[in-house]
Structure formats: structure tokens, C-alpha cells
């Protein structure tokens, strides 16, 4: 998304105090005094306005996409197999064609020019907000319609499925059959205080995660990762401090957005799919991808990995399919070689993980109940993820390579002289071991690592939002229903009481007080 464009952010005064309350008020008034379709029409109109606030011209693209895919979905009801098949191929091709043009045209032209010394120029093509998400969501609808899992003959309902504002911009990616029937329930057409309490509480926690935690961590990421910032002064400690800060920033930023989307939808009585389930607690890359950006992982599995053949054509083909799926998943995140490398790394990780499980199974070994094995598995998984995030954030491959080399100790070990002086004899010993004293920067590096020490336990130890609100069914568990039974502690189980009212109020107030420096969500660029 081009810098400088206005977006009606969840973490903004305009959304929290104006758009959202007026939208909820209008919906329930229309449902009470008019009709269901009037209420749904109001919600569609408000959602389109929410999108148009960014750049009105691109509203035409969203409307075209909705109208085109609705028509294709209707055509898929034909009883002629070959007509249905060709219609599905055509529909997917148009969706991917639009995505390719807006997201990858400049990337493709730049690489052709670099490879062949040419000078093609198609101008600057701005990436339309949310095109990746609403395109994938509608492709999933077309495939589901082709398979006879769902059909929609009401354009208003279909438009709401695509553009419902809580999940329009950055997901979760939803299925038609899971969302639209919820709008038809009579109990969701009247305001329910239980929905308001649960929804606003989840929204407040998500706001806190974004504005207080994620935005605070960003101060330690930019100085190392922003273009032009890498140089000889980025050593082992700065590289690790910044990379760990980004690891947690990305999680709290995107899971915070997902929580806010889930909370906003719940006010309307709608339960969105769970999108994060404590991914940094994973003890394998396979488990990580069951817990991280869950709706995208499920989309890639159901509509790409399985379409490529999955594991139906032998072990070798299975590993190739895994690698290709993650490679394309990396490219989906952004038109740049660092994203390709990131996807390739995770494809390689998954191949190794599946291969290791196969070897363990053949040998009859099972150490999953041993604490030492699980701890080692967690450390290896977490480090693999942190190293991959370097390329996810780095603007160029060279930039990412420099940071990785610094994390491996290739750029030296610099410690501010002030810190060494306070360590006394220990500082002298560190210098003798090869640590290099540098002037300045002590406060920044101490603050960097203190923030990591504060936020790491939140991600690694505390229960997540789905667990905290488990008794009140805050989310949908579409495919991984096993998560439903993973409960958090009784102490951190949300309920209607004063203790939680105060805690949520404090989180909400802290989130609102940090809105002076409003920042976009990281996933808006994808």
C-alpha cells in the first residue's frame, strides 16, 4: 500500500469513537424497525464506505470483483460438468490475473529489465488495499461452489460475505458457509449485552497488543531493518535485539489486528475463525503453521497443496508440493525476492520436519513426552522462525544477508563502553574475549532487550485470547477443532465480573492513550 494513503484503522479515534458505534447502531436500528435485508444492506454500505475511505477509485475494483465472482458462482450451478469446469478455471484465472497485475507486474518488469538489460516501464502500479485477502476468499468460494459445498443466489448476502468490514482488510479469510448463516440467526439481529461485553473486551485486548506492545517494539526494528540502515555498526547484539523485537512485533501486530476483527464482529453476534493460537509455543514447524495465520495456512493446504497432489503421489512429490506451496505462499506475501526466500526457507523447514517424523516413525522412536526433547524442539523451531523473519522484514536480499551474518557473529560483538564500565572486572573479561567497546547506544540496547524480556512471556507462557474467552465461544474452529479443548488457566479465564471489567478497561485506556502516533498494521502491505 502506498505511503501517505488514509486508512480507517481499527487503532484510530475515527474508527473507535465514530465509525464502529454508528455502524453497530445503524445495523440494529435497521434490523428492528425495517427488515433483515435492510440491516444487511446497511452493513454492506458501511463496509464499502470503510474500504473507500482509503482510496475511492479502488472501490470500483472491489465492486467488480464481487460482481464477477458472484456471477461465476451462479454459473457453477450448471449441471454440465465441462461447462462448470471451464467456468471455474476462467473465474480463478481472472482473479489471479488481477492479483498478478496489481501485485506482481512491477516486480516482473524490474526483473526482466535487470536480466536482459531492457527498459520497460509500466509506471507505478499501486497495490489495492486488501486485494490479496478478498481475492483468496473469493477463490475459496468458487472452489467450494464447484464442489457443491456452498452456493449463494442473493447478491446482497454475497457482497456482505466479501466486504464485512472487520475481516475485509487483513482477514481472517472466511468461508461463505461459516459466516453468512450466522447473519440469518434471529438472535443476532438484536443487540445482546453478552456479545457487546465479549466483543469489546477482545477488541480492547487486541488494541493493547497493537498500540502498546507492537508499536513500542517497532522503535528497535527500523534502525536495523529499514533501507540504508545496515552498516558496520550492526553487530551480533544489535542484530539479535532487532530481529527478536521484529519477531514479537509482527506477532502482536497481526494477532492484535485479528483479535480486534474478532471482537468487532462479535458485537454483531458473528464469530470469525481463529487466526492465531500461540504460534511461538510450537515445538515443530508443522505445528507452527497450524497456529500461525491459521486461515491462510488452511487456504494454502486446501486449495494449493491438495490441488498440486498433496501426498497422494508418493513421498518425493509430497515434499515437492510442500516446498512449492510455501514458495508461492511467500510470494503471496509480497512481490520481492526476500519473500521468496522466506517461503523457500519454510518450505525447506517443512520438508525436513516431515522427513524427521518419518525417520522417527520408521525407527519406532517417540520422545514427545520427554521434557528435554520438547525443549530442544521448541528452541530449534523458534530459532528457525526468527531467522526466516529476517528475510520477511528485510527490504533486499543483501540487507537480509547482512543481518543474518551479524546474527551469526560475522560482524563482531559490540558492547557500549558505558555498560562494560558498569560491569567492572566482568567487562574487562568480556573485552579480553573479543567484545569491542563502542561509544553510545547503551540505553537503546538495554531498552531493546528489556522489552523483549517483558513481551516474550506474554507470547510464550500466557494463554491466548481464544483460551481466555473459551467459555464464551469467541471464535470458530473450522478445521483444527483440537484447539477448542486446549484451555488456559482458570485464573485467566474471562467472565462477567468486576476483576475482568477493570483489567479490560485498563487495557483499552492504555491502547487509546497511545493512539497519538497511529501506525498501520504490518499486514496491510500484503
N, C-alpha and C positions, 0 to 999 in steps of 0.2 A: 504494500500500500504506500503510495507517495506520501512523503512527509508534508506536514502542513495542512492535510485534509482534516476536516472536522468529523468526528465520530461521536455518536451519542453513547458514550461509555457507561457501563454499569457503575464505574467508580467516578461519577461526576454528580455535582449538585443537580444539574438539569434532569438527569435520569431518576435519581433517588427521591427528589422532592417535587418533581413536576410530572415527567412523562409516566413513570410507573404508577403512582397513585391515581392519576387521571385515567390511565388505561384500565386499571382494575375497576375503578368507579364506573366508567362508561360501559364496560362489559357487563357488570352485574345489573346496572340500570336497564340496559337493553334486554337482558335475559328476563328480568322481572316484569317489565311493562310492555315489551313488544314480543319478540319470538326468539327461538334458538338461532335461526339463520341470521336475524338482525344482530344478535350478540356476536356470532362468529364473523359476520361481515365487518362489524366494528373492529374486532381483533385483527382481522386481515388488513383493514385500512390503517390501523395504528402501527402494525408491523411493517407495512410498506413505507409509512412515514418515518419509522425508526431507521430503515435502510436508506431512504432518500436523503436523510439528514447528512449523510456522508458526501454524496455526490449525486444530485438528482438525475443527471443524464444516464447513470448506470442503472437506474431503476428500470429503464426500458429493457436492459439485458436480463434482469431478474424476471420481469414480466414475460418476456419472450421465452425464457427457459421454462417457466411454469406452464405457459400455454402450450408450448411444443410438447413437453413431456406428458402433460395431461392428454393431449390428442394421441400421442403414441401409445400411452397406456390404454386408452379406449380401443385403439386398433388391435391391441394384443388380445382382445376378447374374441377375435375371429376364430372360427373352428378350423380353418385351413392351416395345417401345420407349416407349410413352406411360406405362406404369407406372414404368419406370426413370426417365424424365424427371421425372415428378411426385415420385417418391421423392427424387431428387437435389435438387430445388427445396425440398422440405419439409425435408430434412436441413440444407441450407445456411441456410434461414430460421431454424430452431431455434437453430443455432449462433450466427448473427449476432444473433438476438433475445436470447439470454443475454448475449452480449458487450455489446449495446446497453444492456440493463438495468443491468448492474453497472458499466459504464464510463461511460455517457453519460446515464443518467436524471437525475442531479442537474444536469448541465450543461444539459440540455434544459429542465428545470423552471426553473432560475435564469434562463435567457434568456427564457422565456415570461413569467415574473413581471416581469422588467425591461422587456420590450416592451409588456406590456398592463396593468401596474400590478396584477397579481394576487398572491396569497399562497399558492400551492400549496406543500405541504410533504410530501415523501415520506420525511423523515428522512434520516439519514446512511447511505448505501449504501457499504460498504467494497469496494474493488476486490480481488477474489480474486487471490492471487499466481499469476502466470504464465498468467492466463486468455487474454491476447492471443496468447501463443505456442502453447498447446495447442489453442486454437480454430483458428488459421490452419493448424496442422499437420494437423488432422483434416479441415478443409475441403479441403486439398490431396489428402488420401487419398480423400475421397468423389469428387472430380473425376477423380482417376486411376482409381478403380474404375469410374466411369461410362464412361470412355474405354477401359476394358479393359486398362489398363497394370498393374494390380495387384489382387489380391484376398486377403483373409485370412479363413480359416474356423476359425482357432484363437484363441479369446478370450485365452488367456494370451499368445500372441505379439503380438496386437494391443495388449493392455494394456502390454506392455513397450515396444512402438514409441512409445506416447504418453508414458509416465511414466519412462522410463530416466533416472535422476537427473542424470547430467552435463548433459544438454541440456533438462531439464524446465522450469527456471525462466526462463531467458532465451535459449534456443536454443543452437546453431543450429537453425533449422527444418529438419527432416529429412523425407525421403521414405521411405515404407514399403519400397519395392523396393530402396532403397540400404542400409538398416540391418538389417532382420530376417534376410536371408540370411547376414549376417556372423556372427550368433549361432549359425547352424546349422553353421558350419565346425568340424570336429573339432579342428583345431589351436588354436581359441580357447577350448576347454574345459579346457585345462591351462595352468598358469602358464608363461609364457615370459619369460626374463630380458631378451630383446631388447625385448619390449613394456613391461616394467617400466622399463627404462633410458630408452627414448624417452618413455614416458608421464610418468614422474616428472620428467624433465628439462624437458619442455614445461610441466608443471604449475608447476614452480619458477620458470620464466621468467614465466609468467602471474601468479603470486603477487607477484613482484618488481614487475612493471608496475603492479599494482593498489595494493599497500600502500606501496611506496617512492616510486613516481612519482605515480600518480593522487591518492592521498590527501594527498601533500605539496602538490600543486598546488591542492587544494581550499581551502587556507587563504587563497588570493588571489582566490578566486571569490566566496565567501559575502559578504564585506564590501561588495561592489558589487551583487551579484545578489539577495541574499536580500530578502524583502519588507520594505519600510520603510527600506532602507539607502540608496537613491538620494537624493541631495540636491545642493546647490550645490557640495559638496566633491568630486564625481565629475567630474573634468576629462578632457581628452584622454588624458593618460598613464595615469591610473588605469583609465579605460575600456578602453583598448587592452591594458594589462597584464592586467587581469582577464579580458577576452574571449579573449586568446591563451592564458591559463592554462586557461580552460574548454575551449578548442578541443583542447588536448593532454590535459587531464584526461579528457574524455569518450572520446577515442580509447584512451588507455592503460587506462582503467577497463573499457570494454566489450571491447576486444580482449584485455585481460588475462583477463577472465571467459571469453571464447571459448577462449583458449589453455588455461586450466585445465580447461574442459569437454573439449576435445580430448585433453589429457593424461590426465585421469581415465578417459575412455572407452578410450584406447589400452591402459591396464593390462589391460582385459578383451579386448584384441585388436580393438576396434571403432574404425574410422576414421570420424570425423564430417566433414561438409562444411567446407571453408574458409569463414570468415565475414568475414575482413578480409585485404586484400592491399595493405598500404602505401597507403591511400587518399589521404594527403596528398602523395603523389608525382604525383598525377593532373595532366594538362595540359588537362583539359576536364571539365565537369560530367558528361558522358556517361560518361567514364572513371571519374570519382569514384564514380558509382553502380554501376559494375561491380566496384569494390574495397571499398566501404563496406557493412557489414551485408549481405553478398552473398546470403545465403539469403532475407532479406526482400525485397531488390530483385528476385530471381528469382521469388518468390511474386507480388509486385505485377505483374510483367511477364506471367507465365504465366497467372495466374488473375484478373487485373483488367484490365490494359491490353489483352491479346488478347481477353478477353471483351467489352470495350467496342467492339471492332472493330479495334484496333491501327492499322496503316497500310493496311488493306485497302479503306478507303472514301474515299480521297483525302487530299491534304495537309492541308486545313483540319481535317477530322475527326481526323487523326492528332495534330495539335497540341492539339486539344481533349481528346483521350483522354490525352495526356501530362500535361496540366495537371490533369485530374480525377484521374488515378491518383496523382499526387504530393499533391494536396489531400487525398484520402482516406488516403494514407499518413501525412500529417501528423496527421490526426485519429486514426489508429490509435495514434499515439504518446501521445496524451493528450487528454482532454476539456477543451479550453481554446482560446480564440482565438489565443494565441501559437503553438500547434502548427499551427493552420490557416494562419496567416501563414507559418510556416516551410515548410509543404508547398506553399503557393502560390508562395513565392519559388523553391523548387527546380523547381516545375512551369514557372515562367517562365524560369528559367535553361535548362532542357532545351529549351524551345521556341526560345529564342534560339540555343542551341548547334546544334540540328538545322538551324535556318534558315541559320546561318552556314556550316555544312558544305554545305548545298545550294547556296548562292551560290558558294562556293569551287569546288564541283564544276562548276557551270554555266560558270564563267569559266575553268576548266582550271588553277586555281592550286593548288599543293601546296607549302607551306613547312614541312612536318612534319620535314624533315631539317635545317632551319636552326636553329642554337642560339639565336639571338636571338628567333625566333618562338616556340620552345618555352619559353624563359624567360619571355617576356611572357605566354604562355598559362598557364603554371604560376602566375605571380603573380596574374593575373586570377581564375583558378579558386580559388586559396587564399583570396583576399580575399572572394570571393563566399560561400564556405563559412563563413568566420569571421563575416561579418555575419549570415548566416542562423542561426548558432548562438546569437546574442544572443536571438532570439525563442524558440528551443528551450529556453533556460535561464530566461528572464525569467518571473516569476510572473504578470505582467499585460502587456497591450499598452502601457499608459502607461509602465511600467517599462522595457520593451524600447526604446520610442521615445526615452526619455531617454538611455539608454546609447548608442544609435546616434547621436543628435545630439552627444553628448560625443565619440564617436569621430570625428565629422566636424569637431570643433573648435568647436562651438557653445557649449560650456560653459567655454571658456577653457583656458589651458595653465598648470598649476600645477606648480612645482618646489620641493621643500623647500629652505628657506633654507640649511640646512647643506650641501647639495650645491652650491648656487650659490656659497657662500663658498669651497668647496674648488676650484672651477673658476677662481677668480681673475678675470682680465680677460674670459675667455670667459663666465663667469657674468654679468658686468656687461653684456656684449654681448647675452646672451640676454634679460635684463630689458629692455633697450632695444628688443628686437624684439617685446616683448609678453608674455614669460613672467612669471608672477605668483609672487613668493616666498610660501611658506606655512610655517607653523611645524609641525615634527614630520612624521613619516611617511617620513623618508628611508630608514631601514633597511628598512622594509617594501617600498618601491617598488624599491629596489636588489635585495633578495632576490627579488622577483617576477620581474624581468627576468633575473636570473641563472638562475633555474630554467628560464625559457623558453629561454635560450641553451644550457642543458645538455641539455634533453629534445628540443628541435627536431631536432638532428642524428640522434637515435635514430629518430625517425619519418620524417625526410626523406631520410636517407642510408643508414643501416644496413639490411641485409636483414631481412625479417620471419621469423617462426617457420616458415612453410611453406618458405621458401627455405633457412633454416639447416638444417632437418632433411630437405631434399629427397631425399637418397639413401635415406631410410628410409620414404618414403611416409607422412607423418604425417597427411594429410588427403585427403578426396575432392574431386575437381574435377568437379562434376556437369555444368555447362554451359560454364564458361569453362576448357576444357582448355588453352588457350594459356598460362595462368598456370603450368602444370606445367613449361614449358620456360624460364621466367624464373628463372634461378638466381642465388644470391647469390655472394659472393666465396668463393674456396677457403679463405681464412683463417678465415672464419666459417661453415664447413660442419661441422656437428656429427658426431662419430663416437665410437666406443668408445675413448677414450684418457684419460690422466690429466689432460691440459690441460683438456678439457671437463668432466671429473668435478669438478675444483677450481672451475671457473667456475660450474657449475650449483649446486654445494654452497654457494658464497658467495652466489649469488642467492637460494637457498632459505633460508639462515640469515638474510640481510638481511630477507627477506619475513616470516619468523617473528618476528624481533625487533621488528618494527613492528606486531605484532598486538595490542599493548596497547590501542590505540584502534581497535577493529574497526568498520568502516563498511560499510554496504550498497552493493551495486553500483548504479550510477545507473539502469541499465535495469530494475531491479526495480520501479520505479514505473510501468512501461508494461505 
